[in-house]
Amino acid sequence: MRSHPKIAKNDFLALTRILCILQKKLQRKVVDLEEIQLFSIYT
């Protein structure tokens, strides 16, 4: 069962887009955590 190449390509693009968004969210969370740690050190 081979899926239609066009659909497969669209799925791949959608997946990469989702991964990019997730990665950005994760990076933002990491930055937030680092800022909180710095803030707690200084207070």
C-alpha positions as CSV (number, residue, x, y, z in Angstrom):
1,M,0.0,0.0,0.0
2,R,1.8,3.1,-1.2
3,S,0.3,6.4,-0.3
4,H,0.0,9.2,-2.9
5,P,3.4,11.0,-3.2
6,K,1.7,14.4,-3.0
7,I,-0.1,13.5,0.2
8,A,3.1,12.0,1.7
9,K,5.0,15.2,0.9
10,N,2.3,17.3,2.5
11,D,2.3,15.1,5.6
12,F,6.1,15.5,5.8
13,L,5.9,19.2,5.5
14,A,3.2,19.3,8.2
15,L,5.3,17.2,10.5
16,T,8.4,19.3,10.1
17,R,6.3,22.5,10.7
18,I,4.9,20.9,13.9
19,L,8.4,19.9,15.0
20,C,9.7,23.4,14.4
21,I,6.9,24.9,16.5
22,L,7.5,22.4,19.3
23,Q,11.2,23.0,19.2
24,K,10.6,26.8,19.5
25,K,8.2,26.2,22.4
26,L,10.8,24.0,24.2
27,Q,13.5,26.5,23.7
28,R,11.3,29.2,25.1
29,K,10.6,27.0,28.2
30,V,14.3,26.4,28.7
31,V,15.0,30.2,28.5
32,D,12.1,30.8,31.0
33,L,13.6,28.2,33.4
34,E,17.1,29.8,33.1
35,E,15.6,33.3,33.8
36,I,13.7,32.0,36.8
37,Q,16.9,30.3,38.2
38,L,18.9,33.6,37.7
39,F,16.1,35.6,39.3
40,S,16.0,33.2,42.3
41,I,19.8,33.5,42.7
42,Y,19.7,37.3,42.8
43,T,16.8,37.5,45.3
